[in-house]
Amino acid sequence: MVYRLFSFFLLIAGLSLLSTGCTDVEGCMDPNSVTFNPDATLDDGSCTYEGQVVFWYNETTADSLQADQATALTYYVDGEVVGSSATTEFWNGAPECESPGSVTVVKDLGIATNLTFPFRVVDDTGFEYFSGTLNFTANNCEQVELVF
């Protein structure tokens, strides 16, 4: 009798494990990641990230650039050309990333949630008007105002 009761409990325990033990879904559980899996119940280390920066300047800077004979700007991040604009294009306030007409840069951060990259902005003659370091943060749009 004890043997049958023990076997019955083992059978119930086994069935219970079969019905609930295999429900883990592996994936990225960080909502700031581009590889986020909302169904994941077990983080598998697959999270990767992107960050964005949008460059902008106001009318005063646009006027100053034009007075200095600059007509176009080319934007470099980490040594690569990422965009260009006419100096007549300006914003009356910081634009959102990927706004029409903006110079927005998207960087793959890999598994890091924050990385920095050098930038520079030059005119059509090669004169450097702006330079420095940009901070890219996962799932974030950093608005960088250029002032001249």
Backbone as CSV, one residue per row, in Angstrom:
resi,resn,N_x,N_y,N_z,CA_x,CA_y,CA_z,C_x,C_y,C_z
1,MET,0.818,-1.185,0.000,0.000,0.000,0.000,0.868,1.258,0.000
2,VAL,1.879,1.293,0.841,2.765,2.449,0.903,3.484,2.608,-0.436
3,TYR,3.849,1.465,-1.053,4.527,1.526,-2.338,3.636,2.150,-3.398
4,ARG,2.342,1.776,-3.444,1.414,2.336,-4.424,1.185,3.829,-4.173
5,LEU,1.061,4.208,-2.923,0.870,5.608,-2.586,2.095,6.433,-3.006
6,PHE,3.282,5.898,-2.751,4.521,6.560,-3.139,4.604,6.672,-4.663
7,SER,4.252,5.640,-5.376,4.257,5.649,-6.844,3.267,6.670,-7.373
8,PHE,2.112,6.770,-6.737,1.103,7.731,-7.147,1.635,9.158,-7.000
9,PHE,2.304,9.447,-5.876,2.865,10.772,-5.657,3.983,11.073,-6.656
10,LEU,4.783,10.094,-6.986,5.833,10.279,-7.995,5.223,10.578,-9.355
11,LEU,4.151,9.870,-9.688,3.472,10.110,-10.953,2.922,11.531,-11.007
12,ILE,2.270,12.003,-9.951,1.716,13.359,-9.887,2.843,14.387,-9.979
13,ALA,3.925,14.176,-9.250,5.060,15.090,-9.278,5.670,15.150,-10.675
14,GLY,5.819,14.035,-11.327,6.362,13.984,-12.684,5.478,14.720,-13.669
15,LEU,4.170,14.510,-13.590,3.247,15.212,-14.477,3.276,16.715,-14.221
16,SER,3.399,17.091,-12.974,3.470,18.503,-12.618,4.718,19.146,-13.224
17,LEU,5.853,18.467,-13.151,7.087,18.981,-13.733,6.968,19.102,-15.245
18,LEU,6.348,18.145,-15.876,6.179,18.198,-17.324,5.312,19.366,-17.740
19,SER,4.325,19.687,-16.970,3.407,20.749,-17.365,3.926,22.140,-17.021
20,THR,4.825,22.279,-16.048,5.305,23.610,-15.659,6.803,23.792,-15.826
21,GLY,7.575,22.761,-15.933,9.029,22.867,-15.939,9.614,23.367,-17.240
22,CYS,8.926,23.355,-18.332,9.484,23.714,-19.634,8.932,25.028,-20.155
23,THR,8.488,25.914,-19.286,7.880,27.154,-19.756,8.854,28.319,-19.859
24,ASP,10.118,28.149,-19.432,11.080,29.243,-19.533,11.348,29.576,-20.995
25,VAL,11.304,30.882,-21.302,11.631,31.372,-22.629,12.900,32.198,-22.484
26,GLU,13.966,31.764,-23.147,15.229,32.486,-23.076,15.203,33.677,-24.018
27,GLY,15.879,34.746,-23.609,15.972,35.935,-24.446,16.437,37.128,-23.649
28,CYS,16.485,38.266,-24.304,16.886,39.513,-23.657,15.699,40.075,-22.885
29,MET,15.914,40.358,-21.604,14.831,40.844,-20.754,14.910,42.349,-20.466
30,ASP,15.888,43.053,-21.083,16.055,44.489,-20.843,15.254,45.288,-21.890
31,PRO,14.220,46.030,-21.478,13.408,46.777,-22.440,14.175,47.895,-23.150
32,ASN,15.357,48.273,-22.670,16.171,49.279,-23.345,16.995,48.701,-24.488
33,SER,16.964,47.397,-24.658,17.754,46.720,-25.682,16.986,46.633,-26.994
34,VAL,17.718,46.669,-28.102,17.079,46.501,-29.411,16.684,45.047,-29.636
35,THR,17.209,44.144,-28.818,16.870,42.719,-28.943,15.946,42.257,-27.819
36,PHE,15.262,43.200,-27.174,14.333,42.881,-26.082,13.271,41.887,-26.542
37,ASN,13.052,40.862,-25.718,12.009,39.871,-25.989,11.000,39.954,-24.846
38,PRO,9.815,40.514,-25.098,8.831,40.668,-24.023,8.319,39.339,-23.475
39,ASP,8.540,38.253,-24.212,8.105,36.933,-23.756,9.163,36.217,-22.935
40,ALA,10.373,36.768,-22.864,11.475,36.098,-22.168,11.217,36.039,-20.667
41,THR,11.517,34.873,-20.104,11.426,34.672,-18.659,12.777,34.307,-18.079
42,LEU,13.776,34.109,-18.952,15.124,33.749,-18.531,16.111,34.526,-19.390
43,ASP,16.868,35.448,-18.773,17.810,36.265,-19.529,18.967,35.395,-20.005
44,ASP,19.212,35.415,-21.318,20.270,34.580,-21.890,21.513,35.369,-22.297
45,GLY,21.585,36.642,-21.923,22.763,37.452,-22.235,22.811,37.947,-23.665
46,SER,21.703,37.919,-24.377,21.691,38.303,-25.795,21.350,39.774,-26.028
47,CYS,21.271,40.578,-24.985,20.897,41.984,-25.145,21.978,42.758,-25.902
48,THR,21.554,43.548,-26.883,22.433,44.494,-27.563,21.719,45.837,-27.588
49,TYR,22.508,46.910,-27.770,21.967,48.251,-27.585,22.352,49.193,-28.725
50,GLU,21.560,50.253,-28.863,21.832,51.362,-29.782,21.603,52.662,-29.034
51,GLY,22.342,53.685,-29.422,22.125,55.025,-28.901,22.042,55.999,-30.057
52,GLN,21.410,57.147,-29.839,21.245,58.147,-30.889,21.663,59.530,-30.405
53,VAL,22.182,60.304,-31.340,22.503,61.707,-31.099,21.954,62.498,-32.279
54,VAL,21.352,63.643,-31.995,20.918,64.556,-33.056,21.650,65.880,-32.859
55,PHE,22.277,66.365,-33.937,22.955,67.654,-33.917,21.966,68.740,-34.299
56,TRP,22.132,69.915,-33.699,21.289,71.053,-34.087,21.967,72.362,-33.693
57,TYR,21.537,73.436,-34.342,21.966,74.781,-33.964,20.833,75.746,-34.269
58,ASN,20.878,76.878,-33.571,19.789,77.853,-33.702,20.114,78.899,-34.774
59,GLU,19.222,79.854,-34.938,19.364,80.876,-35.972,20.603,81.742,-35.765
60,THR,20.932,82.039,-34.519,22.110,82.859,-34.231,23.378,82.171,-34.723
61,THR,23.494,80.877,-34.454,24.662,80.123,-34.921,24.655,80.038,-36.445
62,ALA,23.484,79.814,-37.045,23.387,79.770,-38.507,23.864,81.089,-39.117
63,ASP,23.422,82.206,-38.546,23.843,83.517,-39.049,25.349,83.710,-38.896
64,SER,25.892,83.281,-37.761,27.338,83.411,-37.522,28.150,82.561,-38.498
65,LEU,27.686,81.351,-38.761,28.379,80.480,-39.718,28.364,81.097,-41.114
66,GLN,27.215,81.627,-41.515,27.107,82.244,-42.841,27.959,83.507,-42.935
67,ALA,28.005,84.296,-41.854,28.851,85.501,-41.832,30.325,85.136,-41.951
68,ASP,30.661,83.914,-41.506,32.032,83.421,-41.590,32.295,82.729,-42.931
69,GLN,31.348,82.827,-43.849,31.428,82.275,-45.204,31.271,80.753,-45.281
70,ALA,30.782,80.133,-44.219,30.498,78.696,-44.270,29.139,78.503,-44.927
71,THR,29.060,77.596,-45.893,27.792,77.360,-46.582,27.219,75.969,-46.303
72,ALA,28.083,75.019,-45.973,27.629,73.644,-45.702,28.516,73.026,-44.630
73,LEU,27.927,72.124,-43.863,28.665,71.424,-42.808,28.608,69.916,-43.053
74,THR,29.725,69.252,-42.760,29.788,67.794,-42.815,30.089,67.309,-41.406
75,TYR,29.339,66.294,-40.961,29.426,65.775,-39.604,30.143,64.426,-39.613
76,TYR,31.134,64.293,-38.719,31.885,63.054,-38.580,31.714,62.535,-37.151
77,VAL,31.478,61.255,-37.018,31.471,60.603,-35.707,32.356,59.369,-35.816
78,ASP,33.314,59.289,-34.912,34.255,58.173,-34.892,34.961,58.041,-36.245
79,GLY,35.255,59.189,-36.875,35.996,59.210,-38.128,35.178,58.958,-39.381
80,GLU,33.884,58.705,-39.252,33.039,58.419,-40.407,32.055,59.555,-40.654
81,VAL,31.823,59.864,-41.933,30.817,60.869,-42.291,29.442,60.309,-41.939
82,VAL,28.668,61.099,-41.170,27.333,60.647,-40.750,26.222,61.552,-41.264
83,GLY,26.589,62.658,-41.914,25.563,63.548,-42.446,26.134,64.890,-42.856
84,SER,25.263,65.694,-43.451,25.654,67.041,-43.845,24.418,67.930,-43.830
85,SER,24.657,69.237,-43.814,23.550,70.191,-43.833,24.043,71.525,-44.359
86,ALA,23.118,72.301,-44.904,23.416,73.678,-45.295,23.397,74.533,-44.035
87,THR,24.227,75.555,-43.995,24.257,76.419,-42.805,23.002,77.271,-42.687
88,THR,22.193,77.300,-43.719,20.920,78.040,-43.654,19.836,77.246,-42.916
89,GLU,20.086,75.964,-42.671,19.125,75.126,-41.940,19.396,75.247,-40.445
90,PHE,18.384,75.620,-39.683,18.544,75.760,-38.233,17.251,75.363,-37.549
91,TRP,17.313,75.268,-36.224,16.162,74.871,-35.403,15.911,75.953,-34.358
92,ASN,14.665,76.174,-34.039,14.299,77.116,-32.979,14.237,76.435,-31.619
93,GLY,14.575,75.185,-31.565,14.625,74.385,-30.349,15.132,73.012,-30.731
94,ALA,15.562,72.266,-29.760,16.159,70.959,-30.026,15.170,70.018,-30.715
95,PRO,15.561,69.466,-31.871,14.683,68.512,-32.553,14.788,67.118,-31.913
96,GLU,13.809,66.307,-32.181,13.870,64.905,-31.771,14.793,64.169,-32.734
97,CYS,15.348,63.058,-32.295,16.145,62.229,-33.193,15.284,61.792,-34.365
98,GLU,15.899,61.768,-35.517,15.270,61.342,-36.769,14.180,62.293,-37.260
99,SER,14.166,63.539,-36.731,13.249,64.540,-37.280,13.669,64.839,-38.713
100,PRO,12.701,65.075,-39.594,13.047,65.408,-40.978,14.009,66.591,-41.033
101,GLY,15.066,66.453,-41.819,16.048,67.515,-41.976,17.133,67.532,-40.917
102,SER,17.022,66.690,-39.901,18.045,66.679,-38.842,19.191,65.751,-39.217
103,VAL,20.330,65.979,-38.578,21.449,65.057,-38.702,21.433,64.207,-37.437
104,THR,20.910,63.001,-37.592,20.796,62.059,-36.479,21.768,60.910,-36.706
105,VAL,22.475,60.541,-35.665,23.452,59.459,-35.727,22.985,58.330,-34.824
106,VAL,22.957,57.123,-35.351,22.621,55.924,-34.573,23.887,55.087,-34.478
107,LYS,24.286,54.767,-33.247,25.485,53.948,-33.051,25.106,52.627,-32.404
108,ASP,25.675,51.554,-32.937,25.548,50.228,-32.344,26.485,50.186,-31.140
109,LEU,25.930,49.947,-29.970,26.733,49.918,-28.740,27.132,48.506,-28.344
110,GLY,26.695,47.508,-29.127,26.988,46.122,-28.772,26.317,45.770,-27.459
111,ILE,27.073,45.187,-26.545,26.499,44.804,-25.247,26.617,45.910,-24.206
112,ALA,27.269,47.031,-24.574,27.410,48.163,-23.645,26.131,49.000,-23.661
113,THR,25.828,49.636,-22.549,24.659,50.519,-22.499,25.057,51.987,-22.628
114,ASN,26.360,52.257,-22.699,26.837,53.628,-22.792,28.237,53.611,-23.404
115,LEU,28.447,54.368,-24.469,29.776,54.496,-25.079,29.974,55.933,-25.534
116,THR,31.227,56.359,-25.613,31.548,57.687,-26.128,32.323,57.556,-27.432
117,PHE,32.128,58.549,-28.315,32.808,58.580,-29.602,33.202,60.019,-29.901
118,PRO,34.346,60.225,-30.561,34.735,61.582,-30.947,33.895,62.055,-32.138
119,PHE,33.688,63.375,-32.202,32.996,63.954,-33.349,33.701,65.218,-33.786
120,ARG,33.447,65.590,-35.023,33.893,66.882,-35.540,32.957,67.310,-36.644
121,VAL,32.839,68.620,-36.814,31.981,69.190,-37.843,32.825,70.193,-38.621
122,VAL,32.898,69.995,-39.942,33.729,70.857,-40.784,32.884,71.467,-41.892
123,ASP,33.367,72.613,-42.411,32.650,73.236,-43.532,33.158,72.666,-44.852
124,ASP,32.653,73.213,-45.954,33.004,72.682,-47.270,34.450,72.956,-47.675
125,THR,35.172,73.793,-46.911,36.601,74.018,-47.183,37.480,73.152,-46.290
126,GLY,36.862,72.418,-45.364,37.619,71.574,-44.449,37.907,72.229,-43.106
127,PHE,37.440,73.471,-42.911,37.660,74.156,-41.639,36.787,73.508,-40.558
128,GLU,37.413,73.189,-39.424,36.692,72.533,-38.325,36.042,73.581,-37.426
129,TYR,34.720,73.553,-37.369,33.975,74.483,-36.525,33.660,73.908,-35.145
130,PHE,33.433,72.623,-35.077,33.051,71.989,-33.812,33.755,70.646,-33.687
131,SER,34.084,70.265,-32.432,34.642,68.939,-32.173,34.455,68.622,-30.694
132,GLY,34.592,67.368,-30.368,34.451,66.951,-28.980,34.143,65.478,-28.878
133,THR,33.462,65.133,-27.812,33.099,63.748,-27.539,31.604,63.649,-27.337
134,LEU,31.006,62.656,-27.955,29.568,62.404,-27.821,29.346,61.217,-26.912
135,ASN,28.312,61.298,-26.102,27.935,60.201,-25.226,26.674,59.543,-25.799
136,PHE,26.779,58.286,-26.157,25.639,57.518,-26.655,25.158,56.602,-25.543
137,THR,23.867,56.679,-25.221,23.256,55.886,-24.162,22.149,55.026,-24.756
138,ALA,22.067,53.800,-24.296,21.078,52.851,-24.814,19.674,53.422,-24.789
139,ASN,18.990,53.267,-25.920,17.581,53.633,-26.044,17.333,55.094,-25.674
140,ASN,18.267,55.966,-26.068,18.173,57.366,-25.696,18.549,58.250,-26.886
141,CYS,17.905,59.404,-26.979,18.232,60.400,-27.987,18.888,61.584,-27.281
142,GLU,20.170,61.769,-27.532,20.910,62.897,-26.969,20.873,64.055,-27.971
143,GLN,20.436,65.223,-27.526,20.355,66.398,-28.400,21.584,67.270,-28.146
144,VAL,22.398,67.455,-29.182,23.661,68.179,-29.058,23.560,69.491,-29.833
145,GLU,23.547,70.585,-29.078,23.474,71.904,-29.707,24.884,72.382,-30.049
146,LEU,25.048,72.819,-31.273,26.294,73.394,-31.723,26.167,74.913,-31.642
147,VAL,27.105,75.562,-30.962,27.028,77.006,-30.750,28.301,77.643,-31.314
148,PHE,28.109,78.665,-32.166,29.251,79.381,-32.757,29.035,80.871,-32.591
